[in-house]
């Protein structure tokens, strides 16, 4: 860490700033920049506490229904700060592991979806019901990622429910008219995604997704979930 960052870290701890962009000594710091510095300078105890909270969430969910699990996990991770990969990692696209996401206390839409997927998997939710899903956010015409949980029984998936970092509530994909599903995947496959789930078309495996292969190796090595 450079001298300026060390100075800023101490400065942020000593002084209490008002809400909004921070100004001091003629400099102006954006909220995003302040959040980034705070995340990078979080104590080891803070990082351990967040990871321990996740472990307790998993341990205490043994007797919960799937509905209770997806709601608890959605709420848990949606409290984490949003930060674009370019601002946090210096690259356009980086898929963080759940441990990296918790340690930094910040991430983008892929990181929320990935962390929710692996946590629900660790809770015993069948991966047949879970798919990380690329969508287009129609209002902004931007790529976005969410986690989808398929409610119902039987071998054919139906009633996809959307776990989205941009929304507090879990809603069916059928009423999320702001999202246009593109493709989805889990450990078992890669699909062209549809709005109702039943019309999803299996087109391959996650071996075709290089980011997923690297991420999966990190998750195994970290042994967090």
N, C-alpha and C positions, 0 to 999 in steps of 0.2 A: 504494500500500500504506500502511495507517495505521501510526501509531507503535507500537501494540501488536504488530502483525504483524511489523514490522521488529525489535522487541525480541525476540519469540519466535523469529524466524529465527536471530538471533545466539545466543540462549540455547541453541537446539537444537544448534548447531554446536560451542559451547564445552563443553557438558556431555554426558556419556554416560549415557543412561538405561537402567534395567533393562527387560526385556521386560514388556509389559502396560501398563495405564494409567499415565500419567506424573503424578507429583505433585511440586510445587515451590512454596515460599512460600505454602502453603495452597491453591493452585489444583490442580485435577485435570483433566488433558487425556486424552481418549480416544485410542486407537490410530488411529481414523479421522481425528481432527482433526490429530494429529501427522503422519500420512501426507499429508494435504491440504496442510499448510504446507510440508512437505518438497518436495512436487511443485511447488508454486507458486514455491519459491525455488531450484529446481535451477538450476545454472549453465548458461550457453549451451553450454559444452563438453560437459556431460552429455547435453543434449538432442541436440546434433549427433552425439555418439557413438552414441546409440540409433538415430538415423536412418541413420547410416553402417553400423551393424551390419545393419540391414534390407537396405540396398542390397547389401552383401556376401553376405547370405543368398540374395538373388535371383540375383546374378551367379554364385555358386558352385553353383547348382542346375541349370545348363543340361543336364547329362547324367543327372540324377536321374529316376527313375520317378515317376509321379504319387503312388504310395504313399509314397515317400521325401519328396516335397514336402509332402504334407498333414501328415505327422508332424512334419517340421521346423518348418513354419509354426505348427502347433498348439502345439508346445512353446515356440516363440519368444514368441508373444503371451500364452500362459497365465502367463508369468512376471510380467506387468504387474499392478499392484495393482488390485483391484476398488474402485470408488467409485460410489455412486449419483449420478444426474444432479443431484438436488436439492442434494446436498452439494458437488458440484464446479462446477456451472454456475448453480445457483440457480433451475432450472426443472425441471418434472416429467419432461420427455422431450426429450433433445438427442442428435442423432446426430453424433458426432464423426468427423472425417476421420482416416485413419491417421496423418497428421502431427500432428494435435491429440492423438490418443491417445498417440503416442510422446512428444510434448513434455511432456505432463502426467504421463506414466508411470502413468496411472490411467484407469479408465473402467468402464462397465457392460456387460451382456451384448451389447447392440447393437454397442458399439464393438469388442469382440473379434471378433464375427461379420463386421462390415464390414471390419475390417483384414485378416482372414484371406482374405476373398473377393477383395479388390483385390490382395493380395500374390500369391495363387495365380494370379489372372488375369495379373499381370505376369510370372509364372514360365512362362507358356505353357499352363497348364491350361485346357482348354476350358470356357467358361462354361455350355455345355450340361450339364456335370457338376456345376455349382455352384449351390446355391440357399440364400439366406439364409432361414431358416425360423422363423416364430413358432410356439411350442409353449406348452402349459400344463404347468407342473411340477406333477404330481399330488400329491406329498407336501405341498407348500405351497399348492397351488391358486393359484399366481401365474403371470402371464405371463412368458415367458422367450424368448430368441432364441439360436439356434445356427446354425452353417453346416453344410450337408449336401453331401457329395460322393457322386455316383452312380457306383458301380463297375460294370464290365461293358462289353460292346460292343453295338453296334447302336443304332438310333434310339430305342428305348424304354428310358427310364431304369429301373434296378433296383438292388437292394442299396444303399439309402442308408446312408452312414456318417456318424456325427455327430461334428463337431468342437465341443466344448463347453468353455467356460471353467471349468465346475464339475468336469470330469473330466480327468485326465491322459491317459487312454487314449482312442483312437478306437474306437467300437463301432458295430455295425449298429443302425439305428433299431428293427429288429424285436425286439431284446432290451432296448432302453431302455424298459421298461414304465413308468418313472417320467415319461415324456414323452408328451403327447398332441398330435400335429401339427395345426395349424390352417390356416395358409397359408404359401406360400413364394414367393420371387421372385428374379429376376436381371435382367440388362439386357434380356433377351428377353421376359419375361412375368411374369404373376402367376397362381398356381395355388392351388386348394384342395388342401391336402396330405393324403396318405394315408401309412399306415405302411410300405407296400412300394414306394412311388414310382410303380409302374406304373399305379395308379389315380388319380394326380393329375389334376385337372381344370383346364384352362386357362380362366381367367375374365376375363382382361384384360391390361393392360400396367402398367408401373411409372409411367406418367403419372398413375395414380390414387393414387400414394403421394407426397404433397407433401414429406415428409422426404427421400425418396430423390432427388427432383429437386434439392433444395437441396444435398444431400450430393454428388451427382455433379458439380455445378458447382464445388464447393469442391475436389474431388479433381483436376479438370482444371486449375484455376487454380494449385494447389500443385505440380503436375507432379512429385510424388514417385514415383508408380508408373506 
